[in-house]
Structures are given as C-alpha cells and as structure tokens.
Amino acid sequence: MDITSYTDFIDAARQQPEPQRLLFVFAAAELPENANADQQAGFASGQGGSLAPVMCVDKLPGELGGFAELVAESQHMGKHWDVVFAASLSGKGGVAPDSAAADQPFNMMIESIRQGNLSRFLAFDRDGALLQFF
C-alpha cells in the first residue's frame, strides 16, 4: 500500500497480519541560540532550524480517529509542536504490543529525530500533510 496520508497510515496498520501499536513523536522546530542572521531569517521564513521532540503517544489503530482528533488530543498536553513523526510496532501471535513495549522504540525514534535521521518515519505537519525531508 502506498501511504500518502494519515488515513492511509491508519488503514495500512489495520490491514497488517499482526496487530499494530502506532507510535507518534511530536516535535517542535527550533533555532539554535547561536544562530547567525542568515539562519534567523531562514527560520523566520520556515526554512532551517532543527526538530526537538516534545512529547510522544502510542495508540492502537482502533483508538484513533481522524488527524484532527490526534491534533486536538495533543493540544490537551499544552506543548507546541510543528511536526508529528509516526511509526508502527508489530504484535506477535495475534496480540498487539502493550504500551510498555513502546518505550525502547520511542527512545530510538527520539534519538533518530534529534540526530536528523528522519527517513524511517512518516511525518505530518499540523494540517496533516505528509512531509518529506531531504
């Protein structure tokens, strides 16, 4: 299945032979304190900077509705974010992984995001548009 939207991601998770737990890491764009004028100008226009993970959540596909619901739930946490990264964790023997099983994958996702290694994850902006990083 070609995933081109949040809905495609949820549908793909529901179609897997083993139950999935979906992992979401929300990140905020930030500019380093020592940024020069060019970097500051680029950042102000939506270019450059880095992404810092600010919160994460794991859900079963059946616990998720549309992207607007995910955004609304994230707003209850009171943390600003610009990009949400998504991945899935596969179950075994017909049993979905529990939340505790997501701890290590979350740590790996967070570290990958901090290092700028983003190609292994889907990424969506606040409007639900699928992002690509080069």
C-alpha positions in Angstrom: 0.0 0.0 0.0 1.3 3.4 -0.9 0.9 5.7 2.1 0.2 9.3 1.1 -1.8 10.5 4.0 -2.5 9.9 7.7 -5.7 8.0 6.8 -3.6 5.7 4.6 -1.2 5.1 7.5 -4.1 4.1 9.9 -5.7 1.9 7.2 -2.4 0.2 6.5 -1.9 -0.6 10.2 -5.4 -2.1 10.4 -4.6 -4.3 7.4 -1.4 -5.9 8.8 -1.5 -9.6 9.6 -0.4 -8.9 13.2 -2.0 -6.2 15.4 -0.1 -2.9 15.5 0.7 -0.3 18.1 1.2 3.1 16.5 3.9 5.4 17.8 3.7 9.2 17.4 6.5 11.6 18.4 5.6 15.3 18.3 8.5 17.7 17.6 8.9 21.5 17.6 11.0 23.4 15.2 13.7 25.4 17.0 16.7 27.6 16.2 20.0 27.2 18.0 20.8 30.1 20.4 24.0 30.9 18.4 22.2 31.2 15.1 23.5 33.9 12.7 21.4 36.5 10.9 21.0 34.4 7.8 19.9 31.4 9.8 17.4 33.5 11.8 16.0 34.9 8.6 15.7 31.5 7.0 14.0 30.1 10.1 11.5 33.0 10.2 10.5 32.1 6.6 10.1 28.4 7.5 13.5 27.1 6.5 16.3 25.6 8.6 16.5 25.0 12.3 16.2 21.7 13.9 13.4 19.5 15.3 13.2 18.8 19.0 10.9 16.0 20.3 8.5 17.4 22.9 6.0 14.6 23.6 5.0 11.1 22.4 2.0 8.9 22.5 1.2 5.3 21.5 -2.2 4.2 20.3 -3.9 1.1 18.9 -5.4 1.8 15.4 -8.9 1.3 16.8 -8.2 4.2 19.3 -7.6 6.7 16.5 -10.0 8.7 14.5 -9.0 11.4 12.0 -5.9 13.6 12.1 -8.0 16.4 13.6 -8.7 14.2 16.6 -5.0 13.5 17.1 -4.2 17.2 16.9 -7.0 18.0 19.4 -5.7 15.4 21.9 -2.2 16.8 21.6 -3.4 20.2 22.4 -4.5 19.0 25.9 -0.8 18.4 26.7 -0.1 22.1 26.4 3.1 21.7 24.3 3.6 23.4 21.0 4.6 21.1 18.1 5.2 21.6 14.3 5.7 18.0 13.1 4.5 14.6 14.2 6.5 11.6 13.3 4.7 8.2 13.0 5.8 4.6 13.1 4.3 1.2 13.9 5.2 -1.6 16.2 4.0 -5.0 15.2 2.5 -7.5 17.6 3.0 -11.3 17.7 0.7 -14.2 17.8 -2.4 -12.0 17.3 -1.6 -9.8 20.3 -0.8 -6.1 19.9 2.2 -4.8 21.8 1.3 -3.1 25.1 2.4 0.5 25.9 5.5 -0.7 27.8 6.7 -2.4 24.6 6.8 1.1 23.0 9.4 2.5 25.4 12.5 1.3 23.6 11.2 2.1 20.1 10.2 5.6 21.4 13.7 6.1 22.7 15.1 5.1 19.3 12.7 7.4 17.5 13.6 10.4 19.7 17.3 9.9 19.3 16.9 9.5 15.5 14.9 12.7 15.3 17.5 14.5 17.4 20.2 13.3 15.0 18.2 14.3 11.9 17.7 10.7 10.8 14.1 11.0 9.7 13.8 8.7 6.7 12.5 5.7 8.7 9.4 7.6 9.8 6.3 9.2 8.3 6.0 12.8 9.1 3.0 15.1 9.1 2.6 18.8 9.6 -0.1 20.3 11.8 -2.5 20.2 8.9 -2.0 16.5 8.3 0.0 17.0 5.1 2.6 14.3 4.6 6.1 15.8 4.7 9.3 14.7 3.0 12.8 15.5 4.3 15.8 15.7 2.1 
